[in-house]
Amino acid sequence: MHSERAPLFLKIAAWGGLIFLHFPLLIIAIYAFNTEDAAFSFPPRGLTLKWFSVAASRGDIIDSVTLSLQIAAMSTAIALVLGTLAAAALWRSTFFGKNAISLLLLLPIALPGIITGLALLTAFKTINLEPGFFTIVVGHATFCVVVVFNNVIARFRRTSWSLGRSSMDLGADGWQTFRYVVLPNLASALLAGGMLAFALSFDEIIVTTFTAGHERTLPLWLLNQLWTSARCAGHQRGCAAGDAGDDSPHSGSLVAHPRRRDCRRWRKITSISTGQCYAKSTADKG
């Protein structure tokens, strides 16, 4: 039995959608090999592997990546356990308030991240729990559970419990039934839910901002680098205004005088990293 071929328009639409989704990833991959310091120049003028060695040699990058991986792994493990148990309970049981509990389980991922983050921060402050590694894991697990629950409950609904009853009729206990009958049927759903939960936790930034404290995951580290880069650019523009003001003593005194000495120190720096820029900006505030 031969299936009909898809129309040409449908093929073009499918390939167009795939290109639209994956083209930004291709651009980011190309930027990783760019020889220019300004990574967002396109097309790149050359290719190099220098930036990989630079990233590997920076302790702050390694620490942030390691922290993000640890948090994502723990959040995913918690979500797999709690999400599977919740799905099993709602699948096999019928009780008053079942639909309300299902709604409450889905609520964390339906709410805006800023509301979830504020709610978690308020709860942690109420019980005098300082933001840190543990609070980040708890915050991420709240929405990772939803992802696992959705995948597992969908698989449960396509699975007949008659398989479990047949297993027990043949002499298997509850653990053997779960291991040899239920778990193989859930394997693909658990894998899909776990992968999606890990990805969501790894790049989560809104909830993490409220629960991180002094910890810096990779998304927060990247955001901090963008913020300090913009801060450096603004500081350099101020120095340029100070240079222009030096030519006119009257107008220059209004623009350049407050930070003229500071700008002179900045003009001695020909190449500065964002981390050094942040330290300099912090010193200026002091």
N, C-alpha and C positions, 0 to 999 in steps of 0.2 A: 504494500500500500504506500503510494507516494503522496507526500504532502505538497501542497501548492507553494510555489515560490513567492516570496514577499514582493510586492510591487516596488518598482524603482524608487518612487517617492518615499516609501517607508524606509528603504535602505539608506537613502540620503539623509532622511531625518534622524535615523538612529546613529549614523556615523557623525552627523553634525552635533548631536547631543553629546556623544562621547568626546569629540574634540573640544567642545565648549567646556566640559567638565575637567579635562586633563591638560588643556593648554597652559593654564597657570602653573601647574606642577612642572611642566617642561621648562617654562621660563625661569622658575626658581632653580631648577637643576642647572640651567645654563649659567645663571648668576654665580653659582658656587665655584665655577672655573674662570670667572672674569679676572683679568689682570689689573683692572682699574681699582683704585681705592674706593671710588664712588660706585658701589655695587649695582646701582640702578641705571647705569648708562647702557643704552642698547642701540645698535648691536655691540657686543663686546669686541674690544680691539685685540684681544688675545686670550689664550687659555693657559691656566696655571693650576697647580695643585697646592700652591703656597697656603691658601686659606685653610685647608684641612690641617696642615701642620700647626698653623697659628691657633686654630680652635683646640687642637689636642694638647697644646702647650699651656693653655690658659686654665688655671685651676678653678676660676669662677664658673666657666662654662661646664667643665666636667662635673663640678658639684651640683649645678642646677639640673643637668641632664640626669645624673644619678638620683637626685631627689625626686624628680618627676617620674622616673621609672619605678622607684620604690613605692611612691604614693599610688601610681596607677595599678601596680601589681596588687597591693593590699586592698585597694578599693574594689578591684575586680574580683578578688577572692571573696570578700565580704558579700558583694552583690550576687555572686554565683550561689552562695549558700542561702542567703535570705530570699533572693528572688525565686529560686527553685522551690524552697519550702512554702513560700506564699502561694505560688502557682499550684502546687500540689494540694494545698489546703482548700483553695477556692475551686479546684477542679473536682475533687472527690466529695466535697461536703455541700450541703444545701442548708442554709440557716438564715435567720432574720438579719438584715443589714449586709448581706453579701455584696450587693451592688455598691453600697456606700463604701465598703472597705476597698473594693476594686478602684473606685474613684480616688480614694485617699492614696492608694499606692501609685496611681498615675499622676497625682498632683505635683510632685516635685519637678518633673520635667515639663509640665505644662505652664508652671509659673515662670515669670521672667527671672533671670539669674540674680538680678540686683535685689529682688524681694527675698529670694531664698537666702542670699548672702547676709542681708540685714537680719532676717529672722534667726539664722544660725548664730550670728555674732551676738545678738541680744540674749539668746539662750545660753551661750557660753559665758557671757559676762554675768548672767544671773546666778550661775552655779560657780562663779569664780574660777573658771577654766581659762587659762591663758592661751591665746592663739598660737598655734605651732603645728608640728607634724601631725599629731593626733587629730586636731580639729580639721585639718585639711582632708585627712582620710575620711573622717565622718561626713564632712560636707560633700565630698565626691561620691561617697557611697549612697547618699540619698537619691541622686539621680541615676547612678549606675544600676541600682536595684530595679528601677523601672524598666531599663533596657532588657535586662535578663528576664524579668517577669513577663514582659510582652512576648519574647521569643518562646519561652518555655510554656506559657499558658496556651499559645497558639498550637504548639506541638501536642500538648496534652489533649486539646479538643479534637485532634485528628487521630488520637490513639484510643482504642477500646480497652476498658478495664477488664474485659473478659480474658485478656492475655494474662493479667495478674492473677485472676481467680483460677485460671487453668493451671498456672504455675503452682499455686498453693494446693490445689487439689492433687497435684502430683507429688506433694510432700515437701515442697520448698518452703522455707520460712520467709519472714518479711525481708531480711537482709539479702537473701539469695534472690528473691523476686526482684528487688530493686537493682541488684548488681547485674543479673543476667537477662532481665526482661525490660525493666523500666529504663535503666541508664542507657543501654544501646539505642533505644528509641529516641532518647533526649540528646544524644551526643552531638549531632549537628546543630541543634538549637542552642545548646550550651556553648559550643564553639563560636557560633555567630554572635550570641549575646555577650560572651566574654571579650571577643575581639572589639566589638563596638563599644563596650563599656571601657575597655582599656584606652581606646582612641579618644573617647570623650573626656576621660580623666586626664590623659596626658596633656591635652591642649586646653583644658579649662582655665579660664582667667578671671571671670567675674566673681564666682563664688570663692575662688582662691584668694582674691584680693581682700575679702572680708575675713577670711579665716587663717591667713598665712602668718600673721605676726611678722617676725623677723626672717622667716624662711623665704627663700627665693626659688620657685620652680622655674623651669625653662621659659614658659610664657611670660612670667613676671620679669625674668631677666631680660628677655627681648624687649618688653615694653619699657623697662628702665633704660636700656641702651638707646632706644628711639627718643625717649624724653631727654636724656642727657645730651644726645647729639643735637637736638633742637635748641637746648639751653646753650650749648657751645656756639651754635650758629648765631643765636641772638647776641651773645657776648661779643663775638667777633664783629658783628655789625655795629655794635656800640663802640667798639674800638675804632672801626673805620670812620664813624661819625666824629669821634674824638680827633682822628687825624685830619679830617676836613676842617674841624673847628680850630686846629692849630694855626691855620692860615689867616684866621680872622680873630683877633684877640677879644673882641667884644662878643660876637656870637659864639665863639668857641668856648668862652668861659661858662656859658649857659649849658653847653652840651658836654664838653669834655672834662671840665675841671673835677667833678666828683669822682671820676674813675680814671683820670689821666695816668696816675701813677700805676694803677692796676693794669691799664692797657699797655703801658711800656713793658711791664713784665710779660704780658701775653705776646707781644711782638717778638720776644726772644725765643718763643717756642715755635718751631717750624713744623713739627709733627707731634700730635698729642692724641692719645687714645681716649675713648669715651670714659673709661674708668678714671683716668687722670683728670679729665675735664670735670667729672662729677666731684672729685676731691677738691678741685680748685673752686668750683661753684660753692661747695659747702664751706670752704675756708672764707670765701667772700662774705657769706651770710654772717659768719662769726665775727 
